[in-house]
Amino acid sequence: MSVSSIFKKDLLAIGCGPSNLSLIALWIGAGQSGSVILDRSSSFTWHSGMQLPGAELQVSFLKDLVILADPTNPYSFLSYLKSTGSIYRTLVASRYSVSRKAFEKYYNWAINRLEAVEFNTEATAITMGTDGFHVETNSGRYVASNVSVGIGKKPYVPNFDDPDRTRYHSANFMERAPASYAGRDICVVGGGQSAAEIVEYLLNLPTPPATIHWICRRPMLLPLDDSPFVNEIYTPAFAEYFYSLPEAARARLNESLKMTSDGISMRTLESLYSRLYRNNIETESHTRVDLKCSCEVLNVAKRHEGRRSVTTRNTLTDFREEFDCDKVLYATGYRYETPAFLDGIATLLTFLPSGEICLNEDFSARLKTSKKARLFLQNAGVSQFGLADQNLSLSAWRSAKIVNSILGREYYTLDKESVATSFPLSQQGAPHSRKIAV
């Protein structure tokens, strides 16, 4: 493919993640063609840094690429299990959940069947032309009437003095050899699922660390709220209700409900607590675990011989402490950043005070142009559609809304699902936005 090549597509997706895979699977399921997914990586991986042995999916396998929008679509997880001859075995072994590794294999199976992904192709710039969006890549120019950006979020690490802090984010955890932790002093920063899984993994190593300092800002290790009524916030009805609320109300709701996504699964908490109990009585392989809750890290700095100095503060007592360790592992989450390749159309975009690009109800960006070309953003509207926008729960519904919007008709029926809770749409409608600097 020459750099001067020009390729025309009806639907071009940037980023080969679950969101865009879902979109293309439903696009093809609607009898459409002329689509492509561009991804700069050489192959597909899914949370490779946290593919720990036995790690499980925290949501139902029904929240796959397509089932919740179209149960008959051939790219479902159940179709994958049937095609691999493992549907009964999975049912027996995984009555309540499936492993992350199984879902990664499922996504790769879908990629191979879709035949729409072009790896090693990086989008570098997007501009608006008379015939649609012009997407520049290292492999040529693509022209598309509709573009979907689904690049996910980037690992977040506070700006400490530690020069290697980004290398030790949980996103990269499994890239390290287990032997690198043997008999060492390790500090784990974070109080969510990733931090808990990392601590449990370290404790179960053949030769575990000598010490684990575990720093958590929350008052205790809090469980994931997976209760039935609360789980209705992960439904289309709630997403539409949330979108209609004023921005201040939406921010309060996200804050009050964050343990529905940021907490630790009860299974992990119980397993970890039992492991710590056994660790306490099995003195021959004892690892000292120092769990500090209501505690924040003020700074991490490099010491001599590669060690780190960690400074912490108790947020309730203001007690400050400094200790040394060999490695600091950051399970500090992810944040969405507007990709640089959108700079070429920045003047056409509208931004909310939160920094998010303002989205319409069909997840298209609110563009300042009369042209019919549309830019859809996936996993980029947490402050507009709620916490479900950042996980797998509404992927199929969101993709179906996008397909319906592009087709200009309701190919996928999306308005017949009932919920127990009443979610009346606000009379005010979605809040006004204002332009801020990119």
Disulfide bonds with the S-S distance in Angstrom:
none
